[in-house]
Amino acid sequence: MDGWKRDLKEIADILDEAAKPDVSDKLVTRLFDKVAFYRSMGRPERMLPALQALRVLRADDARVLFAMGEAFGVASDVFDAARSKDAFEACSRLLETKMSRPKGPRKQADELIKFLPELSGDFDASQWLRGRILGFLEVLESGQPIGLWKLRDARMEELREDLIVQRTKGSQRGSVNVLKSILCVNPGDPGAHYMLGELRASLGPEFNPPESQKCYERFLELTAESRFEQAPGSESPIMSREDVASSMRKLLIAGGRDDLQAMRVHAKSVIDDIRTQGKKFTPLMIYPDLSELATEHDELVRSIGEHEAEITKLEKQVREAELARERVRNERDRKMRETKKGFFDPEPYNDRISGYGATIKKNQPKVVEHRKQLAEKLEKLPVISSARRQAEQDAAEVSSRRNR
């Protein structure tokens, strides 16, 4: 039985005990410990069973109300703006009432401040807390989450290692599959959404502009400015700007941005391009697939060679036809001069001249078209070559960092 199942069984046992007339302080402390533990792990769905029990046992406890507001309010699968708002409003009313009295009420506020590790330190925690709750309520009023959970899960490190392996290979599809797994563990990871947007906007088998746009839009939603007003301490389970940047650094690994504002500007720019260009959106070279780049590079080189060979062949045929036509024309004219009028038939000569002219007329447009395609491919080749070199360098840098 894993830890979570044991906790559920323990909480179920506690609920059975809670139904009895006398509930010990020790039992209540165990429930608060569960809430604090899963809060520190960024797992709101695992906070809720203990919180529901505490809601029965300690209905007017600021710690219970604040933690319920967070559990329902931060972006997750259990996000519920209405329930979060109700909990924070109840907490706010409780704190305002309690703080206006001289003794007992102050104890409740102090207990809440002690319950929140991020509020340790030399600053006016109670004043900050009141402002924090008001800020949460303002965000929830619009139906948006109040922030992102700072998830602590051992699987994330394993998945990041898998991502490094795929980046070392330069595999776009492999990277996308790992990022999908990361989002199964933590749907609110902004770095994963951003990188998926980059991959799906880039050249490769996962190129999909509409999906890229969705990923970028989710990233922008998750990194809205209202989500990052932090307490002075570093223990908050809610992500700060620096936490997001750190997440980006771990995922992007090589050659990526970690400036949140710059990333938001870039995301908006790509979204605008996708909307404007539609099906004509040109694949980016941010995270191209190395194998596809190599294939496209080799295909370009082969195609350029074929166009050059075809141009050489067609131009030779045109030159030969022009020379032959001139030779036949001269021969016809000479014969006409040397032969008495009425005894020379020029039609065979004229037929040959027309045939050579048809060859010239047929081949010249082909030369023009081949030259046009050749110019396009010669223009594209250095772009693909550069992108391939950059992708190989990125893969090598990822491998180098991995081995340090």
Kinemage of the C-alpha trace (Angstrom):
@kinemage 1
@onewidth
@group {chain A} dominant
@subgroup {mainchain}
@vectorlist {calphas} color= white
{ca met a 1} P 0.000 0.000 0.000
{ca asp a 2} L 1.524 3.336 -1.029
{ca gly a 3} L 1.681 6.400 1.232
{ca trp a 4} L -1.395 8.042 -0.274
{ca lys a 5} L -3.582 4.962 0.276
{ca arg a 6} L -2.285 4.672 3.835
{ca asp a 7} L -3.154 8.339 4.403
{ca leu a 8} L -6.671 7.829 3.067
{ca lys a 9} L -7.174 4.864 5.372
{ca glu a 10} L -5.749 6.852 8.290
{ca ile a 11} L -8.034 9.803 7.541
{ca ala a 12} L -11.022 7.438 7.254
{ca asp a 13} L -10.121 6.053 10.693
{ca ile a 14} L -9.809 9.607 12.013
{ca leu a 15} L -13.246 10.477 10.616
{ca asp a 16} L -14.654 7.475 12.476
{ca glu a 17} L -13.037 8.792 15.657
{ca ala a 18} L -14.270 12.298 14.896
{ca ala a 19} L -17.833 11.017 15.005
{ca lys a 20} L -17.365 10.247 18.683
{ca pro a 21} L -18.341 12.833 21.295
{ca asp a 22} L -14.813 13.608 22.471
{ca val a 23} L -12.119 14.254 19.878
{ca ser a 24} L -8.545 14.512 21.101
{ca asp a 25} L -6.247 17.384 20.249
{ca lys a 26} L -3.738 14.784 19.115
{ca leu a 27} L -6.126 13.567 16.422
{ca val a 28} L -6.719 17.120 15.196
{ca thr a 29} L -2.957 17.735 15.107
{ca arg a 30} L -2.516 14.635 12.932
{ca leu a 31} L -5.007 16.043 10.443
{ca phe a 32} L -3.264 19.429 10.360
{ca asp a 33} L 0.040 17.631 9.802
{ca lys a 34} L -1.436 15.855 6.782
{ca val a 35} L -2.676 19.145 5.355
{ca ala a 36} L 0.689 20.835 5.931
{ca phe a 37} L 2.583 17.920 4.359
{ca tyr a 38} L 0.543 17.793 1.167
{ca arg a 39} L 0.497 21.581 0.983
{ca ser a 40} L 4.304 21.521 1.001
{ca met a 41} L 4.211 18.886 -1.764
{ca gly a 42} L 1.862 20.972 -3.916
{ca arg a 43} L -0.876 18.303 -3.897
{ca pro a 44} L -4.221 20.059 -3.256
{ca glu a 45} L -6.311 16.989 -4.052
{ca arg a 46} L -4.556 15.186 -1.193
{ca met a 47} L -5.106 18.080 1.205
{ca leu a 48} L -8.875 17.924 0.817
{ca pro a 49} L -9.819 14.711 2.716
{ca ala a 50} L -8.076 15.949 5.880
{ca leu a 51} L -9.471 19.454 5.361
{ca gln a 52} L -13.014 18.127 5.014
{ca ala a 53} L -12.569 16.316 8.325
{ca leu a 54} L -11.148 19.454 9.958
{ca arg a 55} L -14.034 21.496 8.555
{ca val a 56} L -16.316 19.363 10.727
{ca leu a 57} L -14.041 19.403 13.765
{ca arg a 58} L -12.745 22.999 13.560
{ca ala a 59} L -15.296 24.925 11.527
{ca asp a 60} L -14.038 28.318 12.716
{ca asp a 61} L -10.307 27.735 12.387
{ca ala a 62} L -8.496 30.193 10.131
{ca arg a 63} L -5.943 27.522 9.168
{ca val a 64} L -8.687 25.262 7.815
{ca leu a 65} L -10.415 28.046 5.881
{ca phe a 66} L -7.191 29.438 4.388
{ca ala a 67} L -5.918 25.989 3.361
{ca met a 68} L -9.288 25.138 1.773
{ca gly a 69} L -9.178 28.418 -0.130
{ca glu a 70} L -5.736 27.501 -1.442
{ca ala a 71} L -6.611 23.872 -2.237
{ca phe a 72} L -9.596 24.872 -4.357
{ca gly a 73} L -8.082 28.130 -5.612
{ca val a 74} L -4.686 27.246 -7.069
{ca ala a 75} L -4.641 25.810 -10.609
{ca ser a 76} L -5.168 22.031 -10.439
{ca asp a 77} L -7.678 19.325 -11.285
{ca val a 78} L -9.706 20.297 -8.187
{ca phe a 79} L -9.788 24.028 -8.962
{ca asp a 80} L -13.142 25.498 -7.934
{ca ala a 81} L -13.244 29.304 -7.890
{ca ala a 82} L -16.579 29.478 -6.054
{ca arg a 83} L -15.571 27.156 -3.197
{ca ser a 84} L -12.192 28.843 -2.889
{ca lys a 85} L -13.854 32.262 -2.751
{ca asp a 86} L -16.288 31.085 -0.057
{ca ala a 87} L -13.422 29.727 2.073
{ca phe a 88} L -11.289 32.898 1.760
{ca glu a 89} L -14.256 35.161 2.482
{ca ala a 90} L -15.028 33.140 5.622
{ca cys a 91} L -11.356 33.304 6.619
{ca ser a 92} L -11.253 37.061 6.032
{ca arg a 93} L -14.362 37.648 8.145
{ca leu a 94} L -12.936 35.452 10.892
{ca leu a 95} L -9.578 37.237 10.944
{ca glu a 96} L -11.121 40.700 10.885
{ca thr a 97} L -13.369 39.782 13.800
{ca lys a 98} L -10.651 38.082 15.746
{ca met a 99} L -7.974 40.713 15.158
{ca ser a 100} L -10.281 43.423 16.403
{ca arg a 101} L -10.463 41.773 19.847
{ca pro a 102} L -7.734 41.895 22.436
{ca lys a 103} L -6.670 38.313 23.269
{ca gly a 104} L -8.221 35.018 22.068
{ca pro a 105} L -8.774 36.142 18.485
{ca arg a 106} L -5.113 37.056 18.169
{ca lys a 107} L -4.226 33.467 18.965
{ca gln a 108} L -6.139 32.254 15.904
{ca ala a 109} L -4.299 34.668 13.626
{ca asp a 110} L -0.976 33.694 15.186
{ca glu a 111} L -1.781 30.007 14.662
{ca leu a 112} L -2.465 30.636 10.986
{ca ile a 113} L 0.767 32.593 10.592
{ca lys a 114} L 2.702 29.755 12.247
{ca phe a 115} L 0.912 27.249 10.003
{ca leu a 116} L 2.264 28.991 6.908
{ca pro a 117} L 6.075 28.488 6.734
{ca glu a 118} L 6.442 31.304 4.193
{ca leu a 119} L 5.312 33.836 6.819
{ca ser a 120} L 8.280 33.279 9.108
{ca gly a 121} L 10.635 36.216 9.366
{ca asp a 122} L 10.772 39.785 10.545
{ca phe a 123} L 7.836 41.487 8.813
{ca asp a 124} L 4.181 42.304 9.489
{ca ala a 125} L 2.726 38.906 8.613
{ca ser a 126} L -0.797 39.685 9.729
{ca gln a 127} L -0.999 42.794 7.548
{ca trp a 128} L 0.443 40.931 4.568
{ca leu a 129} L -1.994 38.055 5.138
{ca arg a 130} L -5.046 40.312 5.018
{ca gly a 131} L -3.797 41.889 1.789
{ca arg a 132} L -3.013 38.451 0.368
{ca ile a 133} L -6.552 37.200 0.953
{ca leu a 134} L -8.059 40.336 -0.605
{ca gly a 135} L -5.793 39.814 -3.635
{ca phe a 136} L -6.920 36.189 -3.911
{ca leu a 137} L -10.571 37.216 -3.791
{ca glu a 138} L -10.047 39.769 -6.553
{ca val a 139} L -8.504 37.114 -8.845
{ca leu a 140} L -11.180 34.513 -8.009
{ca glu a 141} L -13.898 37.032 -8.838
{ca ser a 142} L -12.843 36.677 -12.498
{ca gly a 143} L -12.993 32.872 -12.278
{ca gln a 144} L -9.220 32.481 -12.572
{ca pro a 145} L -6.899 30.421 -10.317
{ca ile a 146} L -4.866 32.334 -7.739
{ca gly a 147} L -1.557 30.752 -8.723
{ca leu a 148} L 0.394 27.600 -9.595
{ca trp a 149} L 1.308 24.830 -7.211
{ca lys a 150} L 5.000 24.261 -6.636
{ca leu a 151} L 4.780 20.505 -7.186
{ca arg a 152} L 7.313 18.277 -5.442
{ca asp a 153} L 7.127 14.849 -7.049
{ca ala a 154} L 9.948 12.357 -7.552
{ca arg a 155} L 8.530 11.426 -10.956
{ca met a 156} L 9.308 14.914 -12.264
{ca glu a 157} L 13.062 14.390 -11.960
{ca glu a 158} L 12.798 11.085 -13.816
{ca leu a 159} L 10.743 12.703 -16.555
{ca arg a 160} L 13.193 15.588 -16.867
{ca glu a 161} L 15.953 13.016 -17.303
{ca asp a 162} L 13.880 11.333 -20.026
{ca leu a 163} L 13.439 14.722 -21.681
{ca ile a 164} L 17.205 15.260 -21.645
{ca val a 165} L 17.648 11.898 -23.390
{ca gln a 166} L 15.177 12.870 -26.111
{ca arg a 167} L 16.787 16.295 -26.514
{ca thr a 168} L 20.191 14.612 -26.819
{ca lys a 169} L 18.770 12.580 -29.698
{ca gly a 170} L 17.169 15.674 -31.185
{ca ser a 171} L 13.882 13.751 -31.224
{ca gln a 172} L 10.869 16.033 -31.482
{ca arg a 173} L 8.311 13.241 -31.113
{ca gly a 174} L 10.120 11.748 -28.126
{ca ser a 175} L 10.285 15.176 -26.452
{ca val a 176} L 6.558 15.744 -27.006
{ca asn a 177} L 5.705 12.369 -25.456
{ca val a 178} L 7.777 13.131 -22.341
{ca leu a 179} L 6.204 16.587 -21.985
{ca lys a 180} L 2.743 15.022 -22.189
{ca ser a 181} L 3.767 12.718 -19.337
{ca ile a 182} L 5.000 15.729 -17.339
{ca leu a 183} L 1.599 17.385 -17.796
{ca cys a 184} L -0.125 14.203 -16.595
{ca val a 185} L 1.814 14.585 -13.341
{ca asn a 186} L 1.478 18.368 -13.181
{ca pro a 187} L -1.126 19.860 -15.574
{ca gly a 188} L -0.183 23.343 -14.385
{ca asp a 189} L 3.506 23.238 -15.361
{ca pro a 190} L 3.983 26.412 -17.459
{ca gly a 191} L 7.383 25.308 -18.758
{ca ala a 192} L 5.941 22.118 -20.238
{ca his a 193} L 3.139 24.031 -21.979
{ca tyr a 194} L 5.632 26.570 -23.346
{ca met a 195} L 8.031 23.936 -24.657
{ca leu a 196} L 5.166 21.999 -26.254
{ca gly a 197} L 4.210 25.219 -28.009
{ca glu a 198} L 7.784 25.606 -29.265
{ca leu a 199} L 7.983 22.002 -30.483
{ca arg a 200} L 4.628 22.069 -32.252
{ca ala a 201} L 5.520 25.304 -34.012
{ca ser a 202} L 8.858 23.876 -35.209
{ca leu a 203} L 9.841 21.798 -38.221
{ca gly a 204} L 9.306 18.114 -37.576
{ca pro a 205} L 6.752 15.305 -37.281
{ca glu a 206} L 4.944 17.110 -34.427
{ca phe a 207} L 4.465 20.364 -36.383
{ca asn a 208} L 0.892 21.428 -35.595
{ca pro a 209} L 0.250 25.203 -35.471
{ca pro a 210} L -3.289 25.008 -33.952
{ca glu a 211} L -2.023 22.799 -31.102
{ca ser a 212} L 1.009 25.061 -30.688
{ca gln a 213} L -1.334 28.029 -30.296
{ca lys a 214} L -3.311 26.200 -27.578
{ca cys a 215} L -0.103 25.395 -25.682
{ca tyr a 216} L 1.121 29.000 -25.845
{ca glu a 217} L -2.294 30.293 -24.750
{ca arg a 218} L -2.293 27.934 -21.757
{ca phe a 219} L 1.229 29.117 -20.872
{ca leu a 220} L 0.065 32.764 -20.980
{ca glu a 221} L -2.922 31.910 -18.810
{ca leu a 222} L -0.757 30.099 -16.255
{ca thr a 223} L 1.790 32.916 -16.065
{ca ala a 224} L -0.660 35.815 -15.740
{ca glu a 225} L 0.846 38.600 -13.612
{ca ser a 226} L -1.817 38.252 -10.902
{ca arg a 227} L -0.469 34.824 -9.960
{ca phe a 228} L 2.922 35.884 -8.650
{ca glu a 229} L 2.443 38.121 -5.618
{ca gln a 230} L 4.554 36.230 -3.107
{ca ala a 231} L 5.163 36.234 0.623
{ca pro a 232} L 8.668 37.279 1.712
{ca gly a 233} L 9.555 33.702 2.710
{ca ser a 234} L 10.664 31.036 0.220
{ca glu a 235} L 8.520 28.218 1.632
{ca ser a 236} L 5.294 29.087 -0.168
{ca pro a 237} L 3.760 26.168 -2.104
{ca ile a 238} L 2.661 28.669 -4.752
{ca met a 239} L 5.141 29.395 -7.531
{ca ser a 240} L 6.915 32.732 -7.789
{ca arg a 241} L 8.326 34.268 -10.975
{ca glu a 242} L 11.732 32.820 -10.121
{ca asp a 243} L 10.162 29.381 -9.570
{ca val a 244} L 8.681 29.545 -13.068
{ca ala a 245} L 12.040 30.649 -14.502
{ca ser a 246} L 13.740 27.792 -12.667
{ca ser a 247} L 11.193 25.354 -14.090
{ca met a 248} L 11.937 26.725 -17.548
{ca arg a 249} L 15.672 26.307 -17.074
{ca lys a 250} L 15.199 22.657 -16.114
{ca leu a 251} L 13.027 21.928 -19.133
{ca leu a 252} L 14.535 24.111 -21.848
{ca ile a 253} L 18.069 23.015 -20.864
{ca ala a 254} L 20.025 24.461 -23.792
{ca gly a 255} L 19.537 27.603 -25.793
{ca gly a 256} L 16.159 28.439 -24.268
{ca arg a 257} L 14.835 31.577 -22.702
{ca asp a 258} L 14.280 31.792 -18.964
{ca asp a 259} L 13.107 35.401 -18.874
{ca leu a 260} L 9.395 35.055 -18.174
{ca gln a 261} L 8.445 38.399 -19.706
{ca ala a 262} L 10.444 37.682 -22.874
{ca met a 263} L 8.800 34.278 -23.121
{ca arg a 264} L 5.333 35.816 -22.828
{ca val a 265} L 6.172 38.319 -25.588
{ca his a 266} L 7.463 35.485 -27.786
{ca ala a 267} L 4.373 33.345 -27.143
{ca lys a 268} L 2.052 36.217 -28.111
{ca ser a 269} L 4.094 36.851 -31.260
{ca val a 270} L 3.863 33.223 -32.424
{ca ile a 271} L 0.126 33.124 -31.647
{ca asp a 272} L -0.372 36.265 -33.773
{ca asp a 273} L 1.617 34.713 -36.651
{ca ile a 274} L -0.400 31.483 -36.515
{ca arg a 275} L -3.676 33.416 -36.538
{ca thr a 276} L -2.545 35.681 -39.374
{ca gln a 277} L -0.886 33.087 -41.612
{ca gly a 278} L -3.233 30.173 -40.961
{ca lys a 279} L -2.301 27.137 -43.069
{ca lys a 280} L 0.603 29.089 -44.596
{ca phe a 281} L 2.399 29.359 -41.233
{ca thr a 282} L 6.062 28.540 -41.826
{ca pro a 283} L 7.631 26.014 -39.407
{ca leu a 284} L 10.048 27.595 -36.937
{ca met a 285} L 13.543 26.313 -36.240
{ca ile a 286} L 13.382 26.611 -32.444
{ca tyr a 287} L 13.150 22.892 -31.608
{ca pro a 288} L 13.228 21.118 -34.989
{ca asp a 289} L 13.513 17.362 -35.249
{ca leu a 290} L 17.159 16.525 -35.916
{ca ser a 291} L 16.352 13.437 -37.984
{ca glu a 292} L 13.890 15.391 -40.128
{ca leu a 293} L 16.398 18.208 -40.546
{ca ala a 294} L 19.010 15.724 -41.722
{ca thr a 295} L 16.494 14.149 -44.118
{ca glu a 296} L 15.414 17.538 -45.474
{ca his a 297} L 19.031 18.662 -45.820
{ca asp a 298} L 19.948 15.529 -47.778
{ca glu a 299} L 16.790 15.841 -49.888
{ca leu a 300} L 17.633 19.474 -50.686
{ca val a 301} L 21.184 18.566 -51.718
{ca arg a 302} L 19.871 15.721 -53.907
{ca ser a 303} L 17.150 17.919 -55.427
{ca ile a 304} L 19.598 20.775 -56.121
{ca gly a 305} L 21.860 18.326 -57.937
{ca glu a 306} L 18.939 17.032 -60.003
{ca his a 307} L 17.809 20.558 -60.943
{ca glu a 308} L 21.353 21.530 -61.944
{ca ala a 309} L 21.716 18.370 -64.049
{ca glu a 310} L 18.338 18.921 -65.708
{ca ile a 311} L 19.145 22.567 -66.461
{ca thr a 312} L 22.472 21.530 -68.008
{ca lys a 313} L 20.748 18.871 -70.151
{ca leu a 314} L 17.913 21.165 -71.299
{ca glu a 315} L 20.219 24.091 -72.053
{ca lys a 316} L 22.428 21.760 -74.111
{ca gln a 317} L 19.373 20.596 -76.058
{ca val a 318} L 18.331 24.209 -76.685
{ca arg a 319} L 21.827 25.187 -77.885
{ca glu a 320} L 22.039 22.149 -80.162
{ca ala a 321} L 18.562 22.854 -81.548
{ca glu a 322} L 19.429 26.516 -82.138
{ca leu a 323} L 22.638 25.544 -83.991
{ca ala a 324} L 20.863 22.871 -86.011
{ca arg a 325} L 18.021 25.214 -86.903
{ca glu a 326} L 20.501 27.853 -88.071
{ca arg a 327} L 22.428 25.278 -90.101
{ca val a 328} L 19.268 23.983 -91.822
{ca arg a 329} L 18.046 27.517 -92.464
{ca asn a 330} L 21.358 28.453 -94.092
{ca glu a 331} L 21.346 25.277 -96.152
{ca arg a 332} L 17.777 25.956 -97.314
{ca asp a 333} L 18.645 29.532 -98.273
{ca arg a 334} L 21.734 28.408 -100.164
{ca lys a 335} L 19.778 25.801 -102.084
{ca met a 336} L 17.148 28.362 -102.982
{ca arg a 337} L 19.812 30.678 -104.397
{ca glu a 338} L 21.517 27.945 -106.391
{ca thr a 339} L 18.405 26.317 -107.814
{ca lys a 340} L 16.208 27.745 -110.523
{ca lys a 341} L 12.875 29.034 -109.413
{ca gly a 342} L 10.240 26.336 -109.385
{ca phe a 343} L 12.701 23.426 -109.182
{ca phe a 344} L 13.417 23.589 -105.371
{ca asp a 345} L 11.001 22.395 -102.628
{ca pro a 346} L 11.851 24.125 -99.292
{ca glu a 347} L 9.165 22.300 -97.266
{ca pro a 348} L 11.406 19.499 -95.950
{ca tyr a 349} L 13.827 22.132 -94.711
{ca asn a 350} L 11.007 24.180 -93.212
{ca asp a 351} L 9.664 21.106 -91.391
{ca arg a 352} L 13.083 20.474 -89.861
{ca ile a 353} L 13.413 24.156 -88.874
{ca ser a 354} L 9.954 24.015 -87.221
{ca gly a 355} L 10.905 20.846 -85.360
{ca tyr a 356} L 14.035 22.439 -83.938
{ca gly a 357} L 11.976 25.533 -83.040
{ca ala a 358} L 9.449 23.344 -81.174
{ca thr a 359} L 12.263 21.760 -79.173
{ca ile a 360} L 13.557 25.198 -78.203
{ca lys a 361} L 10.067 26.459 -77.333
{ca lys a 362} L 9.355 23.361 -75.217
{ca asn a 363} L 12.648 23.399 -73.304
{ca gln a 364} L 13.073 27.082 -72.525
{ca pro a 365} L 10.107 27.300 -70.054
{ca lys a 366} L 11.393 24.115 -68.416
{ca val a 367} L 14.765 25.780 -67.895
{ca val a 368} L 13.065 28.824 -66.362
{ca glu a 369} L 11.000 26.633 -63.972
{ca his a 370} L 14.000 24.529 -62.944
{ca arg a 371} L 16.018 27.699 -62.325
{ca lys a 372} L 13.191 29.085 -60.174
{ca gln a 373} L 13.003 25.914 -58.083
{ca leu a 374} L 16.799 25.754 -57.880
{ca ala a 375} L 16.954 29.343 -56.586
{ca glu a 376} L 14.332 28.566 -53.904
{ca lys a 377} L 16.210 25.485 -52.757
{ca leu a 378} L 19.582 27.207 -52.802
{ca glu a 379} L 18.054 29.924 -50.627
{ca lys a 380} L 16.594 27.333 -48.228
{ca leu a 381} L 19.696 25.127 -47.991
{ca pro a 382} L 21.786 27.443 -45.738
{ca val a 383} L 18.768 27.909 -43.445
{ca ile a 384} L 18.333 24.158 -43.066
{ca ser a 385} L 22.095 23.635 -42.756
{ca ser a 386} L 22.321 26.291 -40.041
{ca ala a 387} L 19.318 24.867 -38.192
{ca arg a 388} L 20.815 21.395 -38.407
{ca arg a 389} L 24.147 22.592 -37.007
{ca gln a 390} L 22.332 24.467 -34.221
{ca ala a 391} L 20.203 21.425 -33.378
{ca glu a 392} L 23.329 19.246 -33.280
{ca gln a 393} L 25.063 21.807 -31.038
{ca asp a 394} L 22.015 21.966 -28.737
{ca ala a 395} L 21.906 18.176 -28.520
{ca ala a 396} L 25.637 18.115 -27.751
{ca glu a 397} L 25.245 20.829 -25.102
{ca val a 398} L 22.381 18.920 -23.479
{ca ser a 399} L 24.528 15.793 -23.467
{ca ser a 400} L 27.465 17.743 -22.015
{ca arg a 401} L 25.370 19.221 -19.203
{ca arg a 402} L 23.922 15.815 -18.487
{ca asn a 403} L 27.378 14.307 -18.043
{ca arg a 404} L 28.705 17.048 -15.736
